[in-house]
Structure formats: structure tokens, C-alpha cells
Amino acid sequence: MGRKTKGPYVHAICGERARDAFDLRRQVTCKKCIAIKNGLASQSCAPSQPCPTKDFAVLRAELEEVKREVQHLKTRLGGEKVKESTPKPVERVKASGYERALMRPQPKRIEMGGDGGLIRRGAYIKYDKNVYVLEVEINTMIKEAGCVSDEHKLLRLGYLGFAFDNEAQAWLLVAKRCRMEKPYARERTDRSWQLWSDETKDWADTHPSVCARY
């Protein structure tokens, strides 16, 4: 005959005392045990809680700081654009003849193009102070004689130089055949060219294609 088990008899979950071993078998239907089991399950499956108030305040402070930096950057960029879009007025300076000479352009090469008639097309290179001669002619002389044998002949072919235009207040190109003669062609501020006419004793516009690049 089996040995009887003595009490106390207690529910494993809720801890309620049972009267005997037979009553202990009813713990599977105990309302307290069931409630405790359901409560533990709901806690384990509960969604994560929202961030604490302290963490939220820190994030908000960081966001405000970023906004201030962005606004500061926009203000700086806006100020620079306004400054660039407002050019300073051009100041006219009355320079002396010596100062104007220092301001004269000094390119190493001038490309003359277009249908210039008396103005020969081609590349002009610097030969002397403010004197630019046709490169093809000076190369021919050097090839034939080993040097520039006749400067007068070279210049009579037509050379370019800069002259200060008092009316335009700018350095413009002129074409001459002698250092002491007046120009027979001149450049205008819009890059167009004019030829001197002995018949009309006035300047006449050349073909629109005539243009010097330097």
C-alpha cells in the first residue's frame, strides 16, 4: 500500500494553501494562478515604453541648436550674394602721360582676322617697344638673311601698336607704316575697325569681320 504524502499543500503559482492533496490538483483551475500567469505573459509581450522625458528634452535641445546653425549659415550666404550682386561704381581716374604708358597693354601676340583690306591678316608678334609685326614676314627675313635685314621694309608692310584714345579713355590698337606717320587704321571700343580715307579725309568702317584678338 502506497505511502501517503503529508502537507502542507500550497499552489505553486499563487501560494494559496490547499486542504489536501486532492484539493491541490485543482490549482490548474485556480483563478489567482491563472490571473498571475496572464499578467506575466502580458508584461513580457508589452511594447517598449516611450523615451523618458529627460532624453526627449536633450534631443529637442540638439534640434534647436542645429536649426540655429542652419539659420546662421543662410544669413551669411544671403549677405554674400547681395554683396556680389552690387558692383562698385567705376571710378574715372585722370592719369598722367607717364601713368598711362605704364597701363598700356603688352601682349606677346596679336591675331588679326577678317577681310581688312589694307590691314593684313595673320599673327603679329612683338618686335620692339609697342611695335608688333607680321610673324610670317619676320620669319621670311630671318630665313633668307639670317636676321632682320631691312627694318624699314618690314615696318612699311604694316605693323600694329597701341595708342591712347582720349575720347574713349582706353588703349586701342592702330595700324601704321612708319613711326612718324599717322595711323591708317584704328580699333574702336566695340572691337570694330576703321580705315582712314584720303578722299573723304575721314574714317570709314571696315568689314564687320575685322577683329584683333590679344
C-alpha positions in Angstrom: 0.0 0.0 0.0 1.4 3.4 -1.1 2.7 5.9 1.3 0.5 9.0 1.8 2.1 12.4 1.3 1.7 14.8 4.2 1.1 18.6 3.8 1.2 21.4 3.7 -0.3 21.7 0.3 0.4 25.0 -1.5 -0.4 26.3 -5.0 2.9 26.6 -7.0 1.9 30.0 -8.6 -0.3 32.0 -6.2 0.9 30.3 -3.0 -2.6 29.6 -1.7 -2.8 26.7 0.8 -4.9 23.7 -0.2 -6.8 21.5 2.2 -5.2 18.2 1.0 -3.5 16.6 -2.0 -6.8 16.2 -3.8 -7.6 19.9 -3.4 -4.1 20.7 -4.7 -4.9 19.1 -8.0 -7.4 21.9 -8.6 -4.7 24.6 -8.8 -4.9 24.3 -12.6 -8.3 26.0 -12.4 -7.3 28.5 -9.7 -8.4 32.0 -10.7 -5.4 33.6 -8.9 -2.9 31.3 -10.6 -4.5 32.0 -14.0 -4.5 35.8 -13.4 -0.8 35.8 -12.3 0.1 33.7 -15.4 -1.8 36.1 -17.8 -0.2 39.1 -16.1 3.4 37.8 -16.5 2.7 37.0 -20.2 1.2 40.4 -20.9 4.3 42.1 -19.3 6.7 40.0 -21.4 4.9 41.0 -24.6 4.2 44.6 -23.8 5.6 47.2 -26.3 8.6 49.2 -25.4 7.9 52.3 -23.4 8.5 55.8 -24.9 11.7 57.7 -24.2 11.9 59.3 -20.8 11.2 63.0 -20.5 14.8 63.8 -19.8 16.0 62.1 -23.1 13.3 63.9 -25.1 14.5 67.3 -23.7 18.1 66.6 -24.7 17.0 65.7 -28.3 14.9 68.8 -28.6 17.8 71.0 -27.4 20.1 69.4 -30.0 17.5 70.0 -32.7 17.2 73.7 -31.8 21.0 74.1 -32.0 21.0 72.6 -35.5 18.2 75.0 -36.5 20.2 78.0 -35.2 23.3 76.9 -37.1 21.4 76.5 -40.4 19.8 79.9 -40.0 23.1 81.5 -39.3 24.6 79.9 -42.5 21.6 81.1 -44.6 22.1 84.6 -43.3 25.8 84.6 -44.2 25.2 83.2 -47.7 22.4 85.7 -48.3 24.7 88.6 -47.3 27.5 87.5 -49.6 25.1 87.2 -52.6 23.8 90.7 -52.0 27.4 92.0 -51.8 28.4 90.3 -55.1 25.3 91.4 -57.0 26.0 95.1 -56.2 29.1 96.1 -58.1 31.0 99.1 -57.1 30.7 102.1 -59.5 33.5 102.6 -61.9 35.8 105.4 -60.8 37.4 107.5 -63.5 41.0 108.4 -62.7 42.8 111.2 -64.5 46.2 109.7 -65.1 49.3 111.4 -66.3 51.0 110.5 -69.6 53.6 108.5 -67.7 51.0 106.6 -65.8 49.1 105.9 -69.0 52.2 104.5 -70.6 52.5 102.1 -67.7 48.9 100.9 -68.2 49.4 100.2 -71.9 48.7 96.5 -72.9 51.7 94.4 -73.6 50.6 91.2 -75.2 53.2 88.9 -76.8 51.0 88.0 -79.8 48.1 89.6 -81.6 45.8 87.7 -84.0 44.3 89.8 -86.8 41.4 88.3 -88.7 38.7 89.2 -91.2 38.6 91.0 -94.5 40.6 94.0 -93.6 41.8 95.2 -97.0 44.8 97.3 -96.1 45.0 95.6 -92.7 46.8 92.4 -93.4 45.5 89.3 -91.7 47.7 87.0 -89.6 49.7 86.8 -86.4 51.6 89.8 -85.2 54.5 89.3 -82.8 56.3 91.8 -80.6 59.3 93.2 -82.4 60.1 96.4 -80.5 58.6 98.5 -77.8 54.9 98.9 -78.7 55.6 97.5 -82.2 54.0 94.3 -83.5 55.0 93.0 -86.9 53.7 90.1 -89.1 55.3 86.9 -87.9 55.4 85.4 -91.4 57.4 88.4 -92.8 59.9 88.4 -90.0 60.4 84.6 -90.3 61.0 85.0 -94.0 63.7 87.7 -93.5 65.4 85.6 -90.9 65.3 82.5 -93.2 66.7 84.4 -96.1 69.3 86.7 -94.5 69.7 85.2 -91.0 68.4 88.4 -89.4 66.0 91.3 -90.0 68.0 92.9 -92.8 65.7 95.8 -93.5 63.6 97.2 -90.7 62.2 100.0 -92.8 60.8 97.4 -95.3 59.4 95.3 -92.5 57.5 98.2 -91.0 56.3 99.5 -94.3 54.3 96.2 -94.7 52.2 97.5 -91.9 52.6 97.0 -88.1 50.3 97.3 -85.1 50.8 99.3 -81.9 48.7 100.7 -79.0 47.6 104.3 -78.8 45.7 106.0 -76.0 42.3 107.3 -77.2 41.3 110.4 -75.1 37.7 110.2 -76.2 37.3 106.5 -75.2 39.8 106.8 -72.3 41.2 103.4 -73.3 44.2 101.9 -75.0 43.3 100.8 -78.6 45.2 99.3 -81.5 46.3 101.3 -84.5 48.0 100.2 -87.8 50.9 102.2 -89.1 53.6 102.0 -91.7 56.0 104.5 -90.2 56.7 105.5 -86.6 56.3 109.2 -87.5 53.2 108.9 -89.7 49.6 108.9 -88.6 47.7 105.6 -88.4 45.9 104.4 -91.5 43.6 102.1 -89.5 42.4 102.1 -85.9 40.4 99.9 -83.5 37.3 101.1 -81.8 35.9 100.3 -78.3 33.5 97.8 -79.7 36.4 95.9 -81.3 35.4 97.1 -84.8 38.0 98.8 -87.1 38.1 101.9 -89.2 40.3 102.9 -92.2 41.4 106.4 -93.0 40.2 107.7 -96.4 42.4 110.2 -98.2 39.5 111.1 -100.4 37.0 112.0 -97.7 39.6 112.9 -95.2 37.7 110.9 -92.6 37.4 107.5 -91.0 35.3 104.8 -92.7 34.2 101.5 -91.2 35.9 98.3 -92.4 34.2 94.9 -92.9 32.5 93.7 -89.7 34.7 90.6 -89.7 37.8 92.5 -89.0 38.8 91.9 -85.4 42.1 91.7 -83.3 42.5 89.2 -80.5 45.1 89.7 -77.9 
